[in-house]
């Protein structure tokens, strides 16, 4: 069930896998830091509303570079919040853009609180299989 959409991302609630899935568009190449923050905070609101156990971020088409400042912001503001709410597993479908994926991996490494599981996958099917384990 689609729960949110803008020009950069759509959020789908997947009741079968108890997940919210983020599908990023290639238009993220033009996204500003403030727009990125806004989307991330909206995502937190939907996590609170639907209380999923899993998050899936499909970054196949993702082109936004998460700067070191945004990596720190994520580590302090968004990641702790979603896991505090109850997310157990966070699956990331990798982009084929090396710099984009490097910035995302650095964002995840920035968060030192590892009470949850974050995994990178090549496709959505693998990620959803991991949710079931």
Buried (B, 14 or more C-beta within 10 A) or exposed (E): EEBBEBEBBBBBBBEEBBBBBBBBBBBBBEBEBEBBBBBBEBBBEBBEEBEBEBBBBBBBBBBBBBBEEBBEBBBEBBBBBBBEBEBBBBBBBBBEBEEBBEBBBBBBEBBEEEEBBBEBBEEBEEBBEBBEE
